[in-house]
Amino acid sequence: MPLSPVRLLLPLAFAAVALGAQAQEQRTAAETIARFDIPDARQAVAVTDRYLYAIDNRTIAKLDKATGQPVARWEGPKGGPILHLDSGVVRDGKLYTAHSNYPDWPMTSSVEVWDAETLKHLESHSFGIERGSFTWLDRDPQGRWWGAFANYNRVFDKSPLAYGNKYATQIVRFNRDWSVAEAFVYPDALVAKFQDMSNSGGAFGPDGRLYISGHDNPELYVVAPPEMGSTMRWLETIPVEIGGQGFAFDPAQPGVVWGLIRGKTGGVVTESRLPEKK
């Protein structure tokens, strides 16, 4: 049955949040223009001009963006080798995804690539034990790949220790062979917004700037590499109806971002228009 979006006429209001010591701009809230109930959307969404890809731990569902009709689906077996897909982006006809063994220890990660048309798995690059759990990847306007290795303050049953330390979360720029060219950390005030989790999503917007998300907060954060040192600059905060996680910019509608809000049994995918920068 086709999924009908619910059109909204007014922007949603969000509570103001303390921004910490670093000077950065708080933009007005994004306008939610549609919502879709999509059970597979629990970790991330990716989009093209025609299709929506709903991503869960070990499933990818491809749907027609206009009607919500299912087009294709990939599902991995329980127990692996795919354990935790965390984010995805479509580039040059391929769906690139960030994958990790979260919440197992030691942390291992990989890049997994599918044919965006058929969802046939094409290739894999393993990082092995790296800097944390790989959570997102995207290509900047210069054609260079970026991504994040997350660490967490959450404690799981199998260990009395935190799953890393969220302040050790790193954003990296890759070389062509997926080796790390350079790495940065986030400012403490921004990391504090991740609560006991970490940076879950990231994407370059149509303006060429890098937007990231946490794990739960209904916000996007604009960041940029520093002129000196190793700490990213936090430039803006934009309230938007998401629940953290992986998000995507719509290539057919500049300024429109797709995200999700996780529920106990599924997910709600949201389509929002970001406010124009003053």
ABEGO torsion letter per residue (X at the ends): XBBBBBBBABBBBBBBBBAEABBBBBBBBBBBABBBBBAABAABBBBBAABBBBBBAABBBBBBAAAGBBABBBBBBBGOABABBABBBBBGGBBBBBBBAOABOBBBBBBBBBBAAAGBBABBBBAEBBAEBBABBBBBAAGBBBBBBBBBABBBAABABBBEBAAABBBBBBBAAGBBABBBBBBAAAAAAAEABBBABBBBBAAGBBBBBBAABBBBBBBBBBABEABBBBABBBBBBBBEEBBBBBAABBGBBBBBBBBAABBBBBBBBBBBBX
